[in-house]
Amino acid sequence: MKGDNPPIRTCVVCGIKEPKSEMIRFVLENGVCIDENHTKHGRGAYVCKSVKCRETRINYKRLERSLLKFAKGRNRKTG
């Protein structure tokens, strides 16, 4: 049955795979921001809830790079 398996997402920092509900979603909206309800439009990047992944400043650079890479590609196609 389709409803038995929750959507799985990959942490952009450590690469662990977790159910979407167990991850923190970030989107580009005037900079990188948290999408607490997983409802904002556009490409998102997911980070697991481990302290290591959430608190390391270097990891936010990786997150930002992940989202900006997508945004630059999208701008090239439309602009």
C-alpha positions as CSV (number, residue, x, y, z in Angstrom):
1,M,0.0,0.0,0.0
2,K,1.2,3.5,-0.8
3,G,0.4,5.0,2.6
4,D,2.6,2.5,4.5
5,N,6.0,4.1,3.7
6,P,6.6,7.7,4.8
7,P,8.7,9.9,2.4
8,I,12.4,9.6,3.1
9,R,14.8,12.5,2.9
10,T,18.6,12.7,3.1
11,C,20.5,15.1,5.4
12,V,22.7,17.4,3.3
13,V,25.3,17.4,6.1
14,C,25.8,13.8,7.2
15,G,23.9,11.9,4.5
16,I,21.7,9.9,6.9
17,K,18.3,9.0,5.5
18,E,15.3,9.6,7.7
19,P,11.5,10.0,7.3
20,K,10.6,13.6,6.2
21,S,8.8,14.2,9.5
22,E,12.1,13.6,11.4
23,M,14.1,16.2,9.4
24,I,14.4,20.0,9.6
25,R,13.6,21.6,6.2
26,F,15.4,24.8,5.0
27,V,14.4,26.9,2.0
28,L,15.7,30.0,0.2
29,E,13.5,33.0,1.2
30,N,15.5,36.2,1.5
31,G,18.3,33.9,2.6
32,V,18.2,30.4,4.1
33,C,15.3,30.0,6.6
34,I,13.7,27.1,8.4
35,D,10.4,25.8,7.0
36,E,8.9,24.6,10.3
37,N,5.7,23.2,8.8
38,H,7.2,21.8,5.6
39,T,4.7,24.0,3.6
40,K,6.8,26.6,1.9
41,H,7.1,26.5,-1.9
42,G,10.3,25.8,-3.7
43,R,13.3,23.6,-3.4
44,G,14.2,22.6,0.1
45,A,17.2,21.0,1.8
46,Y,16.9,18.7,4.8
47,V,19.1,18.4,7.9
48,C,18.7,15.7,10.5
49,K,18.0,16.7,14.1
50,S,21.3,15.6,15.5
51,V,23.2,18.2,17.5
52,K,26.3,17.8,15.3
53,C,24.4,18.6,12.1
54,R,22.4,21.4,13.5
55,E,25.0,23.4,15.4
56,T,28.2,23.2,13.3
57,R,28.6,26.5,11.4
58,I,30.4,24.7,8.5
59,N,27.3,22.6,8.0
60,Y,25.2,25.7,7.4
61,K,27.7,26.6,4.6
62,R,27.0,23.2,3.1
63,L,23.3,23.8,3.4
64,E,23.5,27.2,1.8
65,R,25.6,25.9,-1.0
66,S,23.1,23.2,-1.7
67,L,20.2,25.6,-2.0
68,L,22.1,28.3,-3.9
69,K,23.3,25.8,-6.5
70,F,19.7,25.0,-7.3
71,A,18.8,28.8,-7.3
72,K,21.6,29.6,-9.7
73,G,20.6,26.8,-12.1
74,R,16.9,28.0,-12.0
75,N,17.9,31.6,-12.7
76,R,20.0,30.5,-15.8
77,K,17.0,28.7,-17.2
78,T,14.6,31.7,-16.7
79,G,17.0,34.5,-17.3
